[in-house]
């Protein structure tokens, strides 16, 4: 009797595993995603999943940090721009591009996903994301305050109110991206908002 050749086991791709897990978590929340569903989707045994990530919570934490930290990068790169108008434009449009990455390489926006309304006893994702938002908002506020001091924006511009407006737009774009609004539509909205903000805040000496 001839022994049947065994197929080669699928190579473990950590990045792909985190992406696929993130899709499940974003769609169903942490508690709504079972370990059995994860192992079936990732093609891993339970022991292999635990060996790679420590636990379901460990995989969840890696997914959150992998995809949430990109927003910090967007803000850091934007506030480094010399012109405040470019700062605002980049925050809005670069974020839209991030929200609408091709689905084969990105799980969608974490911020307005199911996982943000979920609660777990193993990982306080809401706290991590809130800290991330606060850091981004503070970086933007500091940059706008500098723009007012330097005369880039009209005297009397309220930096706190402007920061709040931009953050509200950002969150709205995030929610719409998860509702399958097209990239083109979101970019059109972001660019219109940018033009209206810049028109309102134009310095009379510019």
C-alpha positions in Angstrom: 0.0 0.0 0.0 1.5 3.3 -1.1 1.5 6.1 1.5 -0.3 9.2 0.2 1.9 12.3 0.1 1.1 14.9 2.6 0.5 18.5 1.5 2.8 21.1 2.8 1.4 23.0 5.7 0.5 26.6 5.0 3.3 29.0 6.0 2.4 31.2 8.9 2.1 34.8 7.8 1.8 36.9 10.9 0.8 40.1 9.2 -1.9 38.3 7.3 -3.1 36.6 10.5 -3.4 40.0 12.3 -5.3 41.5 9.3 -7.8 38.6 9.1 -8.3 38.7 12.9 -8.8 42.4 12.8 -11.6 42.0 10.2 -13.4 39.7 12.6 -12.9 41.8 15.6 -13.9 45.0 13.8 -17.1 43.3 12.5 -18.2 41.3 15.5 -16.4 42.9 18.5 -14.0 41.2 20.9 -16.6 39.1 22.8 -18.5 38.2 19.6 -15.4 36.7 18.0 -14.8 33.2 19.3 -11.4 31.5 19.5 -12.9 28.8 17.3 -13.8 31.3 14.6 -10.4 32.8 14.8 -8.6 29.5 14.4 -10.9 28.5 11.5 -10.3 31.8 9.7 -6.6 31.9 10.3 -6.1 28.2 9.5 -4.3 27.7 12.9 -4.9 25.3 15.7 -5.7 26.7 19.1 -2.2 25.8 20.4 -0.6 27.5 17.4 -2.6 30.7 17.9 -1.6 30.8 21.6 2.0 30.1 20.7 2.0 33.0 18.2 0.0 35.6 20.2 -0.2 34.3 23.8 -4.0 34.4 23.8 -7.1 35.7 22.0 -6.6 39.0 24.0 -2.9 39.1 22.8 -4.0 38.8 19.2 -6.7 41.5 19.7 -4.2 43.9 21.3 -1.7 43.4 18.4 -4.5 44.1 15.8 -5.6 47.2 17.6 -2.1 48.6 18.0 -1.1 47.7 14.4 -4.0 49.5 12.8 -4.7 52.3 15.3 -1.2 53.6 15.5 -1.3 54.5 11.8 -3.6 57.5 12.8 -0.9 58.8 15.1 1.6 58.7 12.2 -0.9 60.7 10.0 -1.2 63.4 12.6 2.5 63.6 13.3 3.4 63.9 9.7 0.6 66.5 9.1 1.5 68.8 12.0 5.1 68.9 10.8 4.0 70.7 7.6 5.0 74.4 7.4 1.7 75.8 6.3 -1.4 75.3 8.5 -3.6 74.9 5.5 -1.6 71.9 4.4 -1.8 70.6 8.0 -5.6 70.6 7.9 -5.7 69.2 4.4 -3.4 66.3 5.2 -5.2 65.3 8.4 -8.5 65.0 6.5 -7.4 63.6 3.2 -4.6 61.3 4.4 -7.1 59.9 7.0 -9.6 59.2 4.2 -7.0 57.3 2.3 -6.3 55.3 5.4 -9.9 54.6 6.1 -10.5 53.4 2.6 -7.4 51.2 2.1 -8.1 48.2 -0.2 -9.8 45.5 1.8 -7.1 42.9 0.9 -4.6 44.9 2.9 -6.7 46.7 5.5 -9.5 45.8 7.9 -11.3 49.1 7.8 -11.5 51.9 10.3 -11.3 50.7 13.9 -12.7 53.9 15.4 -16.3 53.3 14.3 -16.2 49.6 14.3 -18.2 47.1 16.4 -15.2 46.6 18.7 -15.5 50.1 20.0 -18.9 49.4 21.5 -17.8 46.1 22.9 -16.4 45.6 26.4 -13.8 43.1 27.6 -12.2 42.3 30.9 -8.9 41.5 29.3 -8.0 44.6 27.3 -9.3 48.1 27.6 -9.2 49.1 24.0 -11.4 52.2 24.5 -8.7 53.6 26.9 -6.0 53.0 24.4 -7.9 54.6 21.5 -9.0 57.5 23.7 -5.4 58.2 24.6 -4.5 58.0 21.0 -7.2 60.5 20.1 -6.2 62.8 22.9 -2.6 62.8 21.8 -3.6 63.5 18.2 -5.9 66.3 19.2 -3.3 67.9 21.5 -0.7 67.8 18.7 -3.2 69.6 16.3 -4.2 72.1 19.0 -0.5 73.1 19.6 0.1 73.4 15.9 -3.0 75.7 15.4 -2.1 77.8 18.4 1.3 78.3 16.8 -0.3 79.2 13.5 -2.4 81.9 15.3 0.7 83.3 17.0 2.7 83.4 13.8 -0.1 85.2 11.9 -0.9 82.2 9.6 -4.5 82.4 10.8 -6.6 85.5 11.4 -6.2 87.2 14.8 -8.9 86.0 17.1 -9.1 82.5 15.7 -10.1 80.2 18.5 -7.7 77.3 18.4 -9.7 75.1 20.6 -12.9 75.5 18.5 -11.0 74.9 15.2 -9.4 71.8 16.6 -12.8 70.5 17.7 -14.2 71.2 14.3 -11.5 69.3 12.5 -11.8 66.4 14.9 -15.5 66.2 14.4 -15.0 66.1 10.7 -12.4 63.4 11.1 -14.8 61.2 13.2 -17.7 61.8 10.7 -15.5 60.7 7.8 -14.5 57.6 9.8 -18.2 56.7 10.4 -19.1 57.2 6.7 -16.1 55.1 5.6 -17.5 52.1 7.6 -20.8 52.7 5.9 -19.1 51.9 2.6 -19.1 55.4 1.3 -16.6 55.6 -1.6 -13.2 57.1 -1.3 -14.0 59.6 -4.0 -17.1 60.8 -2.0 -15.2 61.1 1.3 -12.3 63.0 -0.4 -14.8 65.4 -2.0 -16.3 66.1 1.5 -12.9 66.5 3.1 -11.7 68.9 0.4 -14.9 71.0 0.6 -14.5 71.2 4.4 -10.9 72.2 4.0 -11.8 75.0 1.5 -14.6 76.3 3.7 -12.3 76.3 6.8 -9.5 78.1 5.0 -11.9 80.7 3.5 -13.3 81.4 7.0 -10.0 81.6 8.7 -8.0 83.4 6.0 -5.8 86.1 7.5 -6.4 89.6 6.0 -2.7 90.0 5.7 -2.1 86.8 3.6 
